Each structure stands twice: as C-alpha cells, then as structure tokens.
Amino acid sequence: MDGRIEIFTMIIENLFIKKFRDNFSKNINLSNYSWFNLGGNAEYFYKARDKNQLIEFLTEAKKNNINTTILGAGSNTLFRDNGVKGAVIKLGNNFSYMRLIDKNILDVGAATPDRKVADYAKNNSLKNLEFLSCIPGSIGGAIIMNSGCYENDISNILISIKAIDRKKLSEVEIKKEDINFSYRGNNLSKDLIIISAKFKGIIGKKEEIEKKQSHFIERKKFSQPSKIKTCGSTFKNLNKQKKAWMLIKEAGCENYREGDAMISQKHCNFFVNNGNAKSSDIENLIKKVKKRVLEKTGVNLELEIKIIGE
C-alpha cells in the first residue's frame, strides 16, 4: 500500500512540475521566508506568476487534495520546525505594483511592500497613508491583519479589494462596506487570497506629508528594535490604554528566555531569535509569557503573529 501511495505522489508531483515548471519546487526551507529566520520545509512551494496561473494552480491543488497556505512577506509568521504540509503559495512580482487611477485613488498589488506604498503616496502628494511606512510586510497581509499604528489602520484608507476564492476558483471584488473590520482583524473568509486593493488618500502638500512620515519613522526607531530576527508585536493590544507590552512587564516576564529565544530589551512585546533558536523555542516562550500574564493580571493575551505548520 505504501508503495502505491508513493507512486501516486510521484505522478502528482511530476504533473505539477511539468505544468508549473520554474514556479514549483519541493522541500523548500521556509526559514528564508520568515522574519524570525526559522522554520522547517514546505512540502511544495509555488510562486504565482499572475492571477490566471494562480487560479490554474489552485484548481489542480483542489483536484488532487493538496492543502494550500498563502504566504505574504513573512513579517508576522512563525513556521514550525517540522514545516508545512501541502503547498505554500507566494505571489510573484506581477502582484507588486502601484498606480494612480484617479487624483487621490491608488490601485496596489497585494505583494507590494507597505513602505513603498507610503513613499508612492508621498511622491504623489497624497496624505493619510504615511503610517504605512512603519508597517512591516506587504499590502495583502496588512489588509488581513487590519494593520496599523499611531492611531491609523488600513481599514481607514481602504476602498475595496480583489481576491481569488480558493473554493469557487474565481476572482471576487469586495467593497470596504461589506467587510467587518476589527482591531487587527476582519471577517474575510480564510478561503480568499487577496491579489490587489484600492486605497483613498487626501491631496495635500508633499513637504507636510514627508514631515509626518519622517516623524512616524523616527518614533518607531525610538520605541522598537530593528535589525534583529523578530516578527514584531507578538500579542495584540487590549485597547489604547492597555498595551500588551505593559501586561508583559507587569507580569515580570521581560527577562524570560527559552533556548536561544528571548524578549527584546527595547520592547517586551517583540520576541527574538537571538541566532540559534528553534521555532519551538519561540512558541514555548510565547506559552510561558501567556501563562504568566494570565496568572498575574487575569488577561488572556491573544496572538498577533501567525503560527503555521506541523
């Protein structure tokens, strides 16, 4: 029986290799795709060239019962040590673009880095997008997370999204009014893969926009660590008054470690791979802090980062 399964698997793999050629790979190490620089292998890895090829790949994956996991920039993703079963999908370069479709409306590909959108808006004298310069990752992930900082978030500037529905295997467009956004989340179906979005800015003066953006960047540099292996805020804040880092500090967890995973001395909601950590070290550190905070404060912290894999 095992031999038959192995032969069937080889047939399926050869089909995908033949059909998707250079965009399809086996056993790709995911540590290169996470800002933690951690994780095991993806059973299969596929980089979508365009939306038509993405739909074609999803169709074949569905037909052959291959699970699919979408990957953005990896700025808030911890892959487990044993990797990910099925196919990890990453959007290719054709999904990274920006264009002005009206005086104050931007059409942006989901793989576009957030900071590039902030710069593009600034260069076109559009304000209210300055905060994106401080958001790590790409636009698709920012929408899924309803990312934000400094009293701003992505839902405030969004007009609509375009996505591929993994179940229906077709493209859909959804207006902001039809999405129920919440703090660091929304009610969008997990079956959707966002491929682009439209944003609305306000026409302003470039010098003022540049000044505000620079202020945000300096503020971030002062309060958050940089040039380290981290995925940013580990836990969600409760509200504007009660931040996750306050609760971690109140519970006395600032100096907690697990293996080579530690808590940043600059911002205790940032968990760090100090160089030789395993994904399990980060995950165990998360559990340890979460347990201690609950015991000391009665608050059950909710994860902001995503943990994926076996």
N, C-alpha and C positions, 0 to 999 in steps of 0.2 A: 504493500500500500504506500509506504514512504517513497519508494522508487517511482511510482506513478505520479505522486504529488510533485516530486522533484522534476520529472519530465514535463508535467503540465506547467509548472512555474517557469521552466526554461523556455517553453513555447511562448508564454505570455511575455516574458522579458524580451525575447527576440522580436516579437511583434512590435513592442514599444520602441526598442532600439532602432528597428528598421523604419518605423513610421515617423519618429520624432528625432532621430539621428543625434546631432550635436547637442540638442537641448535636453537630452535624457541621460541620466547616469545612475549607477548603482553604488551603494555603500559609500556615500559622501559624508565626510566628517562635518558635523554641524557646529563644532566649536568656532569655526571660521565665520559663522553666520549669527553669532550671539555676542552682544557687547560684554557678557561675562567671560567670553572666550572659553566656554565649557560645553560639554555635551558629547553624546555618542554619535553613531552614524544614522543617517536616513537610509532606510531600505532602498528607496528610489528618490531621485531628486530631479525635478523638472523646472526649467526656466522658460516661461511662456514668451513667445516672440510677439504675439498680438492677440487680440480678443478672439479671433476666429480659430486660431490654433489652440488657445486655452479651452474653448468650448469643445473642440475636437478631442483634446486630451482628457477632459472631464468625462466625455461620452464613453471613451474607451475604458477609463478607470471604473466608471459605474458598471459598464457591461461585464468587466472582469473582477468585480467586487474588491477593488483596490481602494483603501481608505485614502483620503486626501487631506493634507494640512497646509493652510496658506501661511506663508512667511513674509513679513514685511522687512524692515531694516534690522530686526533683531534687537532693537534698543530696549525692549521690555520683556524679553523672552529668555527663560531658562530651560534648556533642553536637558533631559535627564541623561544619566551616564549610559544607559542601555539604548539610547537613541529613539528613533521614531519608526514605527511600522507603517508600511504603505508609502505613499508618495508625498514628499514635501514640495510644495509649489511656490516658486518665486517669480514675480512679474519682471519681465525683461526691460531693456532700455526704452522700448517704444511706449512703455507706460510711464515714462518720466518726461514730462513736458509741461510747459506753461504758455498760455496765450491769452491775450486781452480780446474778449469778444464784444465788449462794449466799453465805454469810458471808465466804468467802475466795476466791471464783472470779469472775473478770471475763470478760465477753464483749465483745470490742472489734472495731470495724470496721477494715479494713486501711488506710483513708485517714486514720485518727486520728493526729495528731502524737504522737510518743513522750513528749514532756514533759507533754502533757495527761494521758496515762495515769498517769504518775508522780504528778501532782497529784491525780488522781481516787483513786488508791490511798491516798495520804496522807490525804485527806479522809475515807476510809472505814477508816482505821486498819489498812491492810494494808502490811506491810513486805516487803522483798526486791525491790521494784520501783523503789527510789529512784534507781538508776543510770540509768534511762530519762530522767531529767531532763537528762542530759548527752549523750544520743544525738540527733543531728540527724535530721530526716526523719520518716517515718511507719512505722506498725507493719508493714505488708506488706513494705516494704524491709528493715526491721530483721530480720525472720524470714529473708528470702532471704540476707541477709549474715551472719546469726547475730551481729548487732551486740552490742557490749559495751564495758565499761570498768571499771577499778578492781576487777578480779578477778571480774566478773559478766558474764554474757551472756544473750541472750534464751532460749536453749535451757534454761537452769536454771529458768525460770518458766513455760515453755510446757506446755500440756496437749494441745492439738490445733489444727488449722487447718481452715478450709473454703476451697475453691478451685474455680475453673472450669477444666476441662480443655479447652484450645483444640482438641485433636484430637477428643475424644469429644463436645465441646459439651454437657457436663453438669457438675453440681456433685458434688464429692467431699469427703469428710471424712477427714482423716489424723491419726492419733494420734501424739504425740511419739515413742512407742516404735518407730514404723515409719519414722522419719526418722533418717538417719545424719548427725548434726551434726559439723562440724569447725571449726577456727579460721577464723572469718569465711566460713563456707560450710556447705553441706549437699548431700545427693544428691537434692533435689527436682527433678522434671522441669522443664525450661525451658518446657514447654507449659502449666504451671499458672499461673493468675492468682489469687493469694491474695485473698480477699474478707473474711475475718474470722478471729479466733483467740480461744482461751480461755487464760487465764493463772491461775496459782495463787499467791496470796500467803500470808503468815502473819499472823494477827491480832496486832497489837502496840499500843504506846502512840503516839498521834499526835505527842506532843511529841518523842519519841525519833526517830521516822521523819522529822519535819521537820528535826531537828538533823542527821541523817545526810545527808539530801538537800541541805541548805544547805552542808554540808561538801564534798560532791561538786561542787556548782556553783562554790564558791569555788576548789576545787582546779583545776577546768577553766579558770576565768578566769585563774588564775596561770600556767598552763603552755601555754595555747593562745590563738592570736589570735582576735579577734572583730570584727564589723562590717567585714569585708573580703570580697571576692569569691573565695571558696575552697570546695572540696568536701571539706574536712577531710583526713584521712590519705590520702595518695596511694598509698603502698605498705603492704602487710601487714607486721606484725612477724614476725620469725622465731620467737621464743618470748619468754617473760617476761624473760629475761636479755638477749637481743639484739634491741633495737628497731630499726626501720627508720631512725629519725632518727639513731641512733648511727652506723650504717653510712654514711649520707649525710655526716655530719660527719667521720667518719674518712677518707672519700674526698676531703674538701676541696671539697665541692660547695655549701656554704652560700650563696655569693655568685653562683651561676650565674644567668644570665638568658637569655631568648630573646624578642626583641621586647619587648613590654610584659608578658611573663610572668616572674615571679620567685619565689624561695623565701622564705617568711616568715622574718624575722629572729628571731621569737619561738619558732617550732617548724619545724625544717627538713624535716619530712615534710608540711608544708602548702604547696602550690603556689598562687600567687595571680595573678589577673587584676588588674594594677595600674591598670586603667582603660580601656586601648585595645588589649589583647591580642586575638589571634585564637585560635580553638581549636587551630589548627596550632602556635601558639607554645607553648601548654601541652603539647601532645603531643610536640613537639620537645624541650622541656625535660625531659620525662619520659624520653625515649630517651637524652638526653645524660647524665642522672644515673644511669640504669640501667646504661649502658655503663661509666661511670667507676667506679661501685661494684663492678661485676664485675671490672674490671681491678685495682682496688686491694685488694679484700677476698676475691674469689673467690665472692661471693654474688650470685646472680641474683634480684634483687628481683621480687616478684610484686605486680601492681597490686591495690589495694583499690577504687579508683574504677572506674566502668564507662565505657568509651568507645564511643559509639554513632553510626552514620551512615556517610555516603559519603566 
